[in-house]
Amino acid sequence: MVPADAPAEILERIASIRARQMLHAPAVAATGARERQQKLLQLEQAILARRQAIRDAVWADFRKPESEADISEILATLSEARHTRRHLAAWMRPRRAPATLAFFGSRAWIVPEPRGRVLIISPWNFPLMLSLGPLVSAVAAGNCVVLKPSELTPATAKLIREIVGEVFIEDEVAVIEGDARVSGALLSEPWNHIFFTGSTAVGRVVMRAAAEHLCPVTLELGGKSPAIVEAATDLDEAAKKIVWGKLSNGGQQCIAPDYVLVEKAAEATLIEKLQKEIAHRYAPESGGGAPIASIIDERHFRRISALIDDAVADGAEIVTTGERDARLRHLPPTVLRNVSSTSSIMMEEIFGPVLPVLTWEKLDDAIRFVNDRQPPLALYVFSRNERVVDAVLRGTRAGTTAINDVVIHFSHPNLPFGGFMESGFGRGHGKEGFETFSNLRSVLEQPRPFGPMALFYPPYTPSVRKLIDFALRWL
């Protein structure tokens, strides 16, 4: 159903793009590896040519530091495009499916083919990378695409439209800007695939809309990603990596460590090291301290502030320094100890530079704590003890996991990325991203007039029934 409040001009534009892309989709699907690789190369070049413009856009949207923009927006997108371009020809080739005894004499293979027209709805927290990264996979798979960037980052959304418009005609890839009404209008359309990155609540809306057309969906959502820290591990290393993973992008990333579960004996030491890392790397008074991205808007600033205040009212203690600045939507790095497991800050994803620290005495208690919540998008383990690591891996469920590190697994080109249950489903990046936007078509060829299955055709004589008995036992 089309939203009643959708702007008429947007509905007309969506209808026009749909008609043109439906006509153009067969030509796009027929392109070979070289043509698609050339488009990806042009996209890379367009991004590089606008390096400073990208930095300026994300700064304008939420004061994201230039170096973070280089690493997490530009480099991450370029790496995805380059890896895909290098391997695309191999990914596009049909893959042989080995025959079994029951299919002796036949040939079988799998052909990746484009899904057709796909919709990508991207979030605000990594507005360039989480828009153009999935676009790389969709283009590599030979699809026509409509990309809807977030309205909360308007400067970056405008730049994305310019970049895409330089490389593609709208008959192949179109960028449509706008608010939730525009998203609703797009979701009311029939698509061959929808790729959504965002909150679990909106993910449910996307699922309901897709169900109307029986459209496959990839959801990259979030959740409370824990970092389990063993006392015997290198606590300096753990503190350094947790602080970096938590404070990058102002804590506004779905795979940031949401909270720490540290072995009780190491709580005081780890908190001290977390404090020192924050002071060394981010505190302005340290001289040259790295800036931290602002919270995206006033609503989120008030929400996170309320989570902190509620935790303190429940008995938590803030062990770091710094003042909130509502005008700039600045939240200082905030580490909390003595946090109640029933505080609201432990009930919802924080998505900001706030790190609750909780303790455990038995590893089973830490595992149970994680399992009492929905499976997270990411889970982190800091331990050099293989038995501890194995126990956590076997005892928990998560979309992704990193051992003795945080966040960086997202960028591994050969690791599929995605969630589990409420943290999402489906996979992206690299070959998995290409296959997400492909229909993996199964093909079987029987070169002989009668294959092995002809032996089982009726009438079911005693000899046929004996063959069936044999198959049930041995095939």
The 8 nearest C-alpha neighbors of each residue, nearest first, counted from 0:
[[1, 187, 2, 184, 188, 208, 3, 186],
 [0, 2, 184, 187, 3, 183, 5, 188],
 [3, 1, 5, 4, 184, 183, 0, 180],
 [2, 4, 5, 1, 0, 6, 180, 184],
 [5, 3, 2, 6, 180, 1, 7, 184],
 [4, 6, 180, 2, 3, 181, 7, 184],
 [7, 5, 9, 8, 4, 10, 181, 180],
 [8, 6, 10, 9, 11, 5, 12, 4],
 [7, 9, 11, 10, 6, 12, 13, 5],
 [10, 8, 12, 6, 11, 7, 13, 181],
 [9, 11, 7, 13, 12, 8, 14, 6],
 [12, 10, 8, 14, 9, 13, 15, 7],
 [11, 13, 9, 15, 14, 10, 16, 8],
 [14, 12, 10, 16, 15, 11, 17, 9],
 [13, 15, 17, 11, 12, 16, 10, 18],
 [16, 14, 12, 18, 17, 13, 11, 19],
 [15, 17, 19, 13, 18, 14, 20, 12],
 [16, 18, 14, 20, 15, 19, 21, 13],
 [19, 17, 15, 21, 16, 20, 14, 22],
 [20, 18, 16, 22, 170, 21, 17, 23],
 [19, 21, 170, 23, 17, 22, 18, 24],
 [20, 22, 18, 24, 19, 23, 17, 116],
 [23, 21, 19, 20, 24, 18, 25, 170],
 [22, 24, 20, 21, 26, 25, 170, 19],
 [23, 25, 27, 21, 26, 20, 22, 143],
 [26, 24, 28, 27, 23, 29, 22, 21],
 [27, 25, 29, 28, 24, 23, 30, 22],
 [28, 26, 24, 29, 25, 30, 141, 23],
 [29, 27, 141, 25, 26, 30, 113, 24],
 [28, 30, 26, 27, 25, 31, 141, 24],
 [31, 29, 27, 28, 34, 26, 35, 32],
 [30, 32, 33, 34, 29, 35, 88, 28],
 [31, 33, 35, 88, 34, 36, 87, 30],
 [34, 32, 36, 35, 31, 37, 88, 30],
 [35, 33, 37, 36, 32, 31, 30, 38],
 [34, 36, 38, 32, 37, 33, 139, 39],
 [37, 35, 33, 39, 84, 38, 34, 32],
 [36, 38, 40, 34, 35, 39, 33, 41],
 [37, 39, 41, 35, 40, 36, 42, 34],
 [40, 38, 42, 36, 41, 37, 80, 43],
 [39, 41, 37, 43, 42, 38, 36, 44],
 [42, 40, 44, 38, 43, 39, 45, 37],
 [41, 43, 39, 45, 40, 44, 166, 38],
 [44, 42, 40, 46, 41, 45, 77, 47],
 [43, 45, 41, 47, 46, 42, 48, 40],
 [44, 46, 42, 48, 43, 47, 162, 41],
 [47, 45, 43, 49, 44, 48, 42, 50],
 [48, 46, 44, 50, 49, 45, 43, 73],
 [47, 49, 45, 46, 50, 44, 51, 43],
 [50, 48, 52, 46, 47, 51, 53, 45],
 [51, 49, 47, 53, 52, 48, 46, 54],
 [50, 52, 54, 53, 49, 55, 48, 56],
 [51, 53, 49, 55, 54, 50, 56, 158],
 [54, 52, 56, 50, 51, 55, 49, 57],
 [55, 53, 51, 52, 65, 56, 57, 68],
 [54, 56, 52, 58, 53, 57, 59, 51],
 [57, 55, 154, 53, 155, 59, 58, 54],
 [56, 58, 60, 59, 54, 63, 55, 155],
 [59, 57, 62, 63, 55, 56, 60, 61],
 [58, 60, 56, 57, 61, 62, 55, 154],
 [59, 61, 57, 152, 58, 56, 154, 62],
 [60, 62, 293, 58, 295, 63, 59, 57],
 [63, 61, 58, 292, 293, 59, 64, 60],
 [62, 64, 292, 58, 61, 57, 65, 248],
 [65, 63, 67, 66, 62, 68, 290, 292],
 [66, 64, 68, 67, 54, 69, 63, 58],
 [67, 65, 69, 68, 64, 70, 54, 71],
 [66, 68, 70, 69, 64, 65, 71, 63],
 [67, 69, 65, 72, 66, 71, 70, 54],
 [70, 68, 73, 66, 67, 72, 74, 71],
 [71, 69, 74, 67, 68, 72, 73, 66],
 [70, 72, 75, 68, 67, 69, 73, 74],
 [71, 73, 128, 68, 75, 127, 70, 69],
 [72, 74, 69, 76, 75, 70, 77, 71],
 [75, 73, 70, 77, 76, 69, 78, 72],
 [74, 76, 78, 71, 73, 77, 72, 79],
 [77, 75, 79, 128, 73, 78, 74, 132],
 [76, 78, 74, 80, 79, 75, 43, 81],
 [77, 79, 81, 75, 76, 80, 74, 82],
 [80, 78, 76, 82, 77, 81, 83, 75],
 [79, 81, 77, 83, 78, 82, 135, 84],
 [82, 80, 84, 78, 83, 79, 77, 85],
 [81, 83, 85, 79, 84, 80, 78, 86],
 [84, 82, 80, 86, 81, 85, 87, 429],
 [83, 85, 81, 36, 87, 82, 86, 80],
 [86, 84, 82, 83, 87, 81, 88, 36],
 [85, 87, 83, 84, 89, 88, 90, 82],
 [86, 88, 90, 84, 89, 83, 85, 91],
 [87, 89, 32, 91, 90, 86, 92, 85],
 [88, 90, 87, 91, 92, 86, 85, 93],
 [89, 91, 87, 88, 92, 86, 430, 433],
 [92, 90, 88, 89, 111, 87, 93, 32],
 [91, 93, 89, 90, 94, 88, 110, 111],
 [94, 92, 110, 109, 108, 91, 95, 111],
 [95, 93, 109, 108, 92, 96, 110, 107],
 [94, 96, 108, 107, 97, 109, 93, 106],
 [95, 97, 108, 107, 98, 94, 109, 106],
 [98, 96, 95, 99, 107, 106, 108, 102],
 [99, 97, 102, 103, 96, 100, 106, 105],
 [98, 100, 102, 101, 103, 97, 474, 105],
 [99, 101, 103, 102, 98, 474, 104, 451],
 [100, 102, 99, 103, 451, 474, 452, 98],
 [103, 101, 99, 100, 105, 98, 104, 451],
 [102, 104, 100, 105, 101, 99, 98, 451],
 [103, 105, 102, 106, 445, 450, 446, 447],
 [106, 104, 445, 103, 102, 444, 446, 107],
 [105, 107, 444, 443, 445, 104, 98, 108],
 [108, 106, 443, 96, 442, 95, 444, 105],
 [107, 109, 95, 96, 94, 442, 441, 93],
 [110, 108, 441, 94, 93, 440, 442, 439],
 [109, 111, 93, 440, 439, 112, 441, 108],
 [112, 110, 439, 437, 438, 440, 91, 109],
 [111, 113, 438, 437, 110, 439, 114, 440],
 [114, 112, 437, 141, 115, 140, 142, 28],
 [113, 115, 437, 438, 191, 436, 142, 112],
 [116, 114, 142, 113, 191, 143, 24, 117],
 [117, 115, 143, 191, 144, 190, 142, 114],
 [118, 116, 192, 144, 191, 190, 193, 143],
 [117, 119, 193, 145, 144, 146, 194, 192],
 [118, 120, 194, 146, 195, 193, 147, 121],
 [121, 119, 147, 195, 146, 148, 194, 196],
 [120, 122, 148, 130, 196, 129, 149, 195],
 [123, 121, 149, 197, 196, 124, 126, 148],
 [122, 124, 126, 149, 125, 152, 151, 121],
 [123, 125, 126, 122, 251, 252, 248, 295],
 [126, 124, 128, 129, 123, 127, 72, 122],
 [125, 127, 123, 124, 129, 128, 122, 130],
 [126, 128, 130, 129, 72, 125, 131, 155],
 [127, 129, 72, 76, 132, 131, 130, 125],
 [128, 130, 132, 125, 127, 126, 121, 131],
 [131, 129, 121, 127, 128, 132, 133, 126],
 [130, 132, 134, 128, 133, 129, 127, 135],
 [131, 133, 135, 134, 128, 129, 76, 130],
 [134, 132, 136, 135, 131, 130, 137, 129],
 [133, 135, 131, 137, 132, 136, 138, 130],
 [136, 134, 132, 138, 133, 137, 80, 139],
 [137, 135, 433, 139, 133, 432, 134, 138],
 [136, 138, 134, 140, 436, 139, 135, 142],
 [139, 137, 141, 135, 140, 136, 142, 134],
 [138, 140, 136, 141, 137, 35, 135, 433],
 [139, 141, 137, 138, 113, 433, 437, 142],
 [142, 140, 28, 138, 113, 139, 27, 137],
 [143, 141, 115, 113, 138, 137, 116, 140],
 [142, 144, 171, 116, 172, 24, 115, 117],
 [145, 143, 172, 117, 116, 118, 142, 171],
 [144, 146, 173, 118, 172, 174, 119, 117],
 [145, 147, 174, 119, 118, 120, 173, 144],
 [146, 148, 120, 175, 176, 174, 119, 121],
 [149, 147, 121, 156, 120, 176, 146, 130],
 [150, 148, 123, 122, 151, 152, 121, 147],
 [149, 151, 152, 153, 178, 177, 148, 176],
 [152, 150, 149, 153, 123, 295, 60, 296],
 [151, 153, 60, 150, 155, 154, 123, 149],
 [154, 152, 156, 150, 155, 151, 157, 60],
 [155, 153, 56, 157, 156, 152, 60, 158],
 [154, 156, 158, 56, 157, 153, 152, 57],
 [157, 155, 153, 159, 158, 154, 148, 152],
 [158, 156, 160, 154, 155, 159, 153, 161],
 [157, 159, 155, 161, 160, 156, 162, 154],
 [160, 158, 156, 162, 161, 157, 163, 155],
 [159, 161, 157, 163, 158, 174, 162, 164],
 [162, 160, 158, 164, 159, 163, 165, 157],
 [163, 161, 159, 165, 164, 160, 45, 158],
 [162, 164, 160, 166, 165, 161, 167, 159],
 [163, 165, 161, 167, 162, 166, 160, 168],
 [164, 166, 162, 163, 167, 161, 45, 168],
 [167, 165, 163, 164, 42, 41, 162, 38],
 [168, 166, 164, 172, 163, 165, 169, 171],
 [167, 169, 170, 171, 172, 164, 166, 173],
 [170, 168, 173, 172, 171, 167, 16, 164],
 [169, 171, 20, 168, 19, 172, 23, 16],
 [170, 172, 143, 169, 168, 20, 144, 167],
 [173, 171, 144, 169, 145, 143, 167, 170],
 [172, 174, 169, 145, 146, 144, 175, 171],
 [173, 175, 146, 160, 145, 147, 176, 172],
 [176, 174, 147, 146, 173, 177, 145, 148],
 [177, 175, 147, 148, 174, 150, 156, 178],
 [178, 176, 181, 150, 175, 179, 180, 182],
 [177, 179, 180, 181, 150, 182, 176, 149],
 [178, 180, 182, 181, 183, 177, 150, 184],
 [181, 179, 183, 5, 178, 182, 184, 4],
 [180, 182, 184, 183, 179, 177, 178, 185],
 [183, 181, 179, 185, 180, 184, 186, 178],
 [184, 182, 180, 186, 181, 185, 2, 179],
 [183, 185, 181, 187, 1, 182, 186, 2],
 [184, 186, 182, 187, 183, 188, 181, 13],
 [187, 185, 183, 188, 184, 208, 182, 205],
 [186, 188, 184, 185, 1, 0, 183, 208],
 [187, 189, 186, 185, 190, 184, 1, 212],
 [190, 188, 212, 187, 191, 214, 186, 209],
 [191, 189, 192, 117, 116, 188, 214, 118],
 [190, 192, 116, 117, 114, 115, 214, 215],
 [193, 191, 117, 215, 190, 216, 214, 118],
 [194, 192, 118, 216, 117, 119, 217, 195],
 [195, 193, 217, 119, 216, 118, 218, 120],
 [194, 196, 120, 218, 119, 217, 121, 219],
 [197, 195, 219, 121, 220, 122, 218, 120],
 [198, 196, 220, 122, 219, 195, 199, 202],
 [197, 199, 220, 200, 201, 202, 221, 196],
 [198, 200, 202, 220, 201, 203, 421, 197],
 [201, 199, 202, 198, 203, 204, 197, 220],
 [202, 200, 204, 203, 198, 199, 205, 197],
 [201, 203, 199, 205, 200, 204, 198, 206],
 [202, 204, 206, 201, 205, 200, 207, 199],
 [205, 203, 201, 207, 202, 206, 208, 200],
 [204, 206, 202, 208, 203, 207, 209, 201],
 [207, 205, 203, 209, 204, 208, 210, 202],
 [206, 208, 210, 204, 205, 209, 203, 211],
 [209, 207, 205, 210, 206, 211, 186, 204],
 [210, 208, 214, 206, 211, 207, 212, 213],
 [209, 211, 213, 207, 212, 208, 206, 214],
 [212, 210, 209, 208, 213, 207, 214, 187],
 [211, 213, 214, 210, 209, 189, 208, 190],
 [214, 212, 210, 211, 209, 215, 189, 191],
 [213, 215, 209, 212, 192, 191, 210, 190],
 [216, 214, 192, 193, 213, 191, 217, 209],
 [217, 215, 193, 192, 194, 218, 214, 206],
 [216, 218, 194, 425, 424, 195, 193, 219],
 [217, 219, 423, 195, 424, 196, 220, 194],
 [218, 220, 196, 423, 417, 418, 195, 197],
 [221, 219, 422, 423, 197, 198, 199, 196],
 [222, 220, 422, 253, 376, 198, 199, 375],
 [223, 221, 375, 348, 422, 376, 224, 253],
 [222, 224, 348, 257, 375, 225, 347, 221],
 [223, 225, 257, 375, 377, 256, 378, 222],
 [226, 224, 258, 378, 256, 257, 259, 379],
 [225, 227, 379, 259, 380, 256, 260, 378],
 [226, 228, 260, 380, 261, 259, 379, 381],
 [229, 227, 261, 381, 260, 380, 226, 262],
 [230, 228, 262, 231, 382, 232, 261, 381],
 [231, 229, 265, 262, 232, 264, 228, 261],
 [230, 232, 229, 233, 382, 383, 234, 265],
 [231, 233, 382, 230, 229, 234, 383, 381],
 [234, 232, 236, 235, 237, 231, 382, 381],
 [233, 235, 237, 236, 232, 238, 269, 272],
 [236, 234, 238, 237, 233, 239, 272, 269],
 [235, 237, 239, 234, 233, 238, 240, 403],
 [236, 238, 234, 240, 235, 239, 241, 233],
 [239, 237, 273, 241, 235, 236, 240, 272],
 [240, 238, 236, 242, 237, 241, 276, 235],
 [241, 239, 243, 237, 242, 238, 244, 236],
 [240, 242, 244, 238, 243, 239, 245, 237],
 [243, 241, 245, 239, 240, 244, 238, 246],
 [242, 244, 240, 246, 245, 241, 247, 239],
 [245, 243, 241, 242, 255, 247, 246, 405],
 [244, 246, 250, 242, 255, 243, 256, 247],
 [245, 247, 250, 249, 352, 243, 244, 242],
 [248, 246, 249, 250, 244, 245, 243, 291],
 [249, 247, 250, 292, 251, 246, 63, 252],
 [250, 248, 292, 246, 247, 291, 251, 352],
 [249, 251, 351, 352, 246, 245, 248, 350],
 [252, 250, 350, 351, 249, 248, 124, 253],
 [253, 251, 255, 254, 250, 124, 350, 248],
 [252, 254, 221, 255, 251, 222, 350, 220],
 [255, 253, 252, 377, 406, 256, 376, 224],
 [254, 256, 245, 252, 244, 253, 257, 250],
 [257, 255, 224, 225, 258, 245, 226, 254],
 [256, 258, 224, 223, 225, 255, 354, 349],
 [257, 259, 355, 225, 354, 256, 356, 226],
 [260, 258, 226, 356, 225, 357, 261, 227],
 [259, 261, 227, 357, 358, 226, 228, 356],
 [262, 260, 228, 358, 227, 259, 266, 263],
 [261, 263, 359, 229, 230, 358, 264, 265],
 [264, 262, 358, 266, 359, 265, 360, 261],
 [263, 265, 262, 266, 230, 267, 360, 261],
 [264, 266, 230, 268, 263, 262, 267, 269],
 [265, 267, 263, 269, 268, 264, 261, 270],
 [268, 266, 270, 269, 265, 271, 264, 263],
 [269, 267, 271, 265, 270, 266, 272, 234],
 [268, 270, 272, 266, 271, 267, 265, 273],
 [271, 269, 273, 267, 272, 268, 266, 274],
 [270, 272, 274, 268, 269, 273, 267, 275],
 [273, 271, 275, 269, 274, 270, 238, 276],
 [272, 274, 270, 238, 276, 271, 275, 269],
 [275, 273, 271, 277, 272, 276, 270, 278],
 [274, 276, 272, 278, 273, 277, 279, 271],
 [277, 275, 279, 273, 278, 274, 280, 239],
 [276, 278, 274, 281, 280, 279, 275, 273],
 [279, 277, 282, 275, 276, 281, 280, 274],
 [280, 278, 276, 277, 275, 281, 285, 282],
 [279, 281, 288, 277, 278, 276, 289, 282],
 [280, 282, 288, 289, 277, 278, 279, 283],
 [281, 283, 278, 288, 284, 285, 280, 277],
 [284, 282, 288, 285, 286, 281, 287, 289],
 [283, 285, 286, 282, 288, 278, 287, 281],
 [286, 284, 283, 282, 288, 279, 287, 278],
 [287, 285, 284, 288, 283, 282, 279, 289],
 [286, 288, 289, 285, 283, 284, 281, 280],
 [287, 289, 281, 283, 282, 280, 286, 285],
 [288, 290, 281, 280, 287, 291, 282, 283],
 [291, 289, 288, 281, 64, 292, 283, 63],
 [292, 290, 249, 293, 289, 248, 64, 246],
 [291, 293, 63, 249, 62, 248, 61, 64],
 [294, 292, 329, 61, 328, 62, 295, 249],
 [293, 295, 328, 296, 300, 329, 292, 61],
 [294, 296, 61, 293, 299, 297, 151, 60],
 [297, 295, 298, 299, 294, 300, 328, 151],
 [298, 296, 300, 299, 301, 328, 295, 294],
 [297, 299, 301, 300, 296, 302, 295, 303],
 [298, 300, 302, 301, 297, 296, 303, 294],
 [301, 299, 297, 298, 303, 302, 294, 328],
 [302, 300, 304, 298, 299, 303, 305, 297],
 [301, 303, 299, 305, 300, 304, 298, 306],
 [304, 302, 306, 305, 300, 301, 299, 307],
 [305, 303, 301, 307, 306, 302, 300, 308],
 [304, 306, 308, 302, 303, 307, 309, 301],
 [307, 305, 303, 344, 309, 304, 308, 310],
 [308, 306, 310, 304, 305, 309, 311, 303],
 [309, 307, 305, 311, 310, 306, 312, 304],
 [308, 310, 312, 306, 307, 311, 305, 313],
 [311, 309, 313, 307, 312, 315, 308, 342],
 [312, 310, 315, 314, 308, 313, 309, 316],
 [311, 313, 309, 310, 314, 308, 315, 307],
 [312, 314, 310, 311, 315, 309, 339, 342],
 [315, 313, 311, 312, 310, 316, 337, 338],
 [316, 314, 311, 338, 337, 310, 336, 313],
 [315, 317, 336, 335, 311, 318, 337, 314],
 [318, 316, 335, 319, 334, 333, 336, 315],
 [319, 317, 334, 335, 316, 320, 336, 333],
 [320, 318, 333, 317, 334, 274, 321, 332],
 [321, 319, 318, 322, 333, 331, 332, 317],
 [320, 322, 331, 323, 319, 332, 333, 330],
 [323, 321, 331, 324, 320, 330, 329, 332],
 [322, 324, 330, 329, 331, 325, 321, 328],
 [323, 325, 329, 326, 327, 328, 322, 330],
 [324, 326, 328, 327, 323, 329, 300, 297],
 [327, 325, 324, 328, 329, 297, 323, 300],
 [326, 328, 329, 325, 324, 293, 294, 323],
 [329, 327, 325, 294, 293, 326, 324, 300],
 [330, 328, 324, 293, 327, 323, 294, 325],
 [329, 331, 323, 328, 332, 324, 352, 322],
 [332, 330, 321, 333, 323, 322, 329, 352],
 [333, 331, 352, 353, 330, 334, 246, 319],
 [332, 334, 353, 319, 331, 354, 352, 335],
 [333, 335, 354, 318, 319, 317, 355, 353],
 [336, 334, 355, 317, 316, 356, 318, 354],
 [335, 337, 356, 316, 338, 315, 355, 357],
 [338, 336, 315, 316, 339, 314, 357, 335],
 [339, 337, 315, 336, 340, 310, 357, 355],
 [338, 340, 341, 342, 337, 313, 315, 310],
 [339, 341, 342, 345, 338, 346, 357, 343],
 [340, 342, 339, 343, 345, 346, 344, 338],
 [343, 341, 344, 339, 345, 310, 340, 313],
 [342, 344, 346, 345, 306, 341, 347, 309],
 [345, 343, 306, 342, 346, 347, 310, 349],
 [346, 344, 343, 342, 347, 340, 341, 348],
 [347, 345, 343, 344, 342, 348, 341, 340],
 [348, 346, 345, 344, 349, 343, 223, 222],
 [347, 349, 223, 222, 350, 257, 346, 221],
 [348, 350, 351, 347, 257, 303, 344, 353],
 [351, 349, 251, 250, 348, 252, 253, 352],
 [350, 352, 250, 251, 349, 353, 249, 303],
 [353, 351, 250, 332, 246, 249, 333, 245],
 [352, 354, 333, 351, 334, 332, 355, 349],
 [353, 355, 334, 258, 335, 333, 257, 356],
 [354, 356, 335, 258, 334, 336, 259, 338],
 [357, 355, 259, 336, 335, 258, 260, 354],
 [358, 356, 260, 259, 261, 338, 355, 336],
 [359, 357, 261, 263, 260, 262, 266, 356],
 [360, 358, 262, 263, 365, 361, 261, 364],
 [359, 361, 263, 262, 362, 358, 364, 264],
 [362, 360, 364, 363, 359, 365, 262, 263],
 [361, 363, 365, 364, 366, 360, 359, 387],
 [362, 364, 366, 361, 365, 367, 368, 394],
 [363, 365, 367, 362, 361, 366, 368, 359],
 [366, 364, 368, 362, 367, 363, 359, 369],
 [367, 365, 363, 369, 368, 364, 370, 362],
 [366, 368, 370, 364, 365, 369, 363, 371],
 [369, 367, 365, 371, 366, 370, 364, 372],
 [370, 368, 366, 367, 371, 372, 365, 395],
 [369, 371, 367, 372, 368, 366, 395, 373],
 [370, 372, 368, 369, 367, 373, 366, 374],
 [373, 371, 370, 369, 374, 368, 375, 223],
 [372, 374, 375, 421, 370, 371, 222, 420],
 [375, 373, 397, 396, 419, 372, 422, 420],
 [376, 374, 222, 224, 397, 377, 223, 422],
 [375, 377, 398, 418, 422, 221, 397, 222],
 [378, 376, 399, 224, 375, 400, 254, 398],
 [377, 379, 400, 225, 224, 226, 397, 399],
 [380, 378, 226, 401, 400, 402, 227, 225],
 [379, 381, 227, 402, 226, 403, 228, 382],
 [382, 380, 403, 228, 402, 227, 229, 232],
 [383, 381, 232, 384, 229, 380, 403, 388],
 [382, 384, 232, 385, 381, 388, 231, 403],
 [385, 383, 387, 382, 386, 388, 232, 231],
 [384, 386, 388, 387, 389, 383, 382, 390],
 [385, 387, 389, 384, 388, 390, 391, 383],
 [388, 386, 390, 384, 385, 389, 391, 382],
 [389, 387, 385, 391, 390, 386, 392, 384],
 [388, 390, 392, 386, 391, 387, 385, 393],
 [389, 391, 387, 393, 388, 392, 394, 386],
 [392, 390, 394, 388, 389, 393, 395, 387],
 [391, 393, 389, 390, 394, 395, 388, 396],
 [394, 392, 390, 391, 395, 389, 396, 388],
 [393, 395, 391, 392, 390, 366, 396, 389],
 [396, 394, 392, 393, 391, 370, 366, 397],
 [395, 397, 374, 398, 394, 392, 375, 370],
 [398, 396, 374, 375, 399, 376, 377, 419],
 [397, 399, 418, 376, 419, 417, 377, 375],
 [400, 398, 377, 397, 376, 378, 418, 416],
 [401, 399, 378, 377, 379, 402, 397, 398],
 [400, 402, 379, 404, 405, 408, 403, 378],
 [401, 403, 380, 404, 379, 381, 400, 382],
 [404, 402, 381, 380, 401, 382, 237, 405],
 [405, 403, 402, 401, 240, 379, 406, 381],
 [404, 406, 407, 401, 244, 379, 240, 241],
 [405, 407, 408, 409, 254, 244, 255, 404],
 [408, 406, 409, 410, 405, 411, 404, 401],
 [407, 409, 411, 410, 406, 401, 405, 414],
 [410, 408, 407, 411, 406, 416, 414, 412],
 [409, 411, 408, 407, 412, 75, 414, 406],
 [410, 412, 408, 414, 413, 409, 407, 415],
 [413, 411, 429, 414, 410, 428, 82, 79],
 [412, 414, 411, 429, 415, 430, 428, 431],
 [413, 415, 411, 412, 416, 408, 428, 409],
 [416, 414, 426, 427, 431, 428, 413, 417],
 [415, 417, 426, 427, 414, 428, 409, 399],
 [418, 416, 426, 398, 219, 424, 425, 423],
 [417, 419, 398, 423, 422, 376, 424, 219],
 [418, 420, 398, 423, 422, 424, 397, 421],
 [419, 421, 423, 422, 424, 418, 374, 373],
 [422, 420, 423, 419, 373, 199, 374, 220],
 [421, 423, 418, 221, 220, 376, 419, 420],
 [424, 422, 418, 218, 219, 220, 419, 421],
 [425, 423, 418, 218, 419, 417, 217, 420],
 [424, 426, 217, 417, 218, 423, 427, 418],
 [425, 427, 417, 416, 415, 431, 432, 424],
 [426, 428, 432, 416, 431, 415, 417, 435],
 [429, 427, 432, 431, 415, 416, 430, 412],
 [430, 428, 432, 412, 431, 83, 413, 433],
 [429, 431, 433, 432, 434, 428, 90, 413],
 [432, 430, 434, 427, 433, 429, 415, 428],
 [431, 433, 427, 428, 435, 429, 136, 430],
 [434, 432, 136, 430, 431, 435, 436, 140],
 [433, 435, 437, 431, 436, 432, 430, 438],
 [436, 434, 432, 433, 437, 431, 426, 427],
 [435, 437, 434, 137, 433, 140, 114, 432],
 [438, 436, 434, 113, 114, 112, 435, 111],
 [437, 439, 112, 114, 440, 111, 113, 436],
 [440, 438, 111, 110, 437, 109, 112, 441],
 [439, 441, 110, 109, 438, 111, 442, 112],
 [440, 442, 109, 108, 439, 110, 443, 107],
 [443, 441, 108, 107, 109, 440, 444, 110],
 [444, 442, 107, 106, 108, 445, 441, 105],
 [445, 443, 106, 105, 446, 107, 442, 108],
 [444, 446, 105, 447, 106, 443, 450, 104],
 [447, 445, 444, 105, 448, 104, 106, 450],
 [446, 448, 449, 445, 450, 104, 105, 444],
 [449, 447, 450, 446, 445, 453, 451, 105],
 [450, 448, 447, 453, 451, 452, 445, 446],
 [449, 451, 452, 453, 447, 448, 445, 104],
 [450, 452, 453, 454, 101, 102, 449, 103],
 [453, 451, 454, 450, 455, 456, 101, 449],
 [454, 452, 456, 455, 451, 450, 449, 457],
 [453, 455, 452, 456, 451, 463, 466, 450],
 [456, 454, 453, 452, 463, 457, 467, 466],
 [455, 457, 453, 454, 458, 452, 459, 463],
 [458, 456, 459, 455, 460, 463, 454, 453],
 [457, 459, 460, 456, 463, 455, 461, 464],
 [460, 458, 457, 463, 464, 461, 456, 455],
 [459, 461, 463, 462, 458, 464, 457, 465],
 [460, 462, 464, 463, 465, 459, 466, 458],
 [463, 461, 465, 460, 464, 466, 459, 467],
 [464, 462, 466, 460, 465, 459, 461, 455],
 [463, 465, 467, 461, 466, 462, 459, 468],
 [464, 466, 468, 462, 463, 467, 469, 461],
 [467, 465, 469, 463, 464, 468, 470, 462],
 [466, 468, 464, 470, 465, 469, 471, 463],
 [467, 469, 465, 471, 466, 470, 464, 472],
 [468, 470, 466, 472, 467, 471, 473, 465],
 [471, 469, 474, 467, 473, 472, 468, 466],
 [472, 470, 468, 469, 473, 467, 474, 466],
 [471, 473, 469, 470, 474, 468, 467, 466],
 [472, 474, 470, 471, 469, 468, 100, 467],
 [473, 470, 471, 472, 101, 100, 469, 99]]
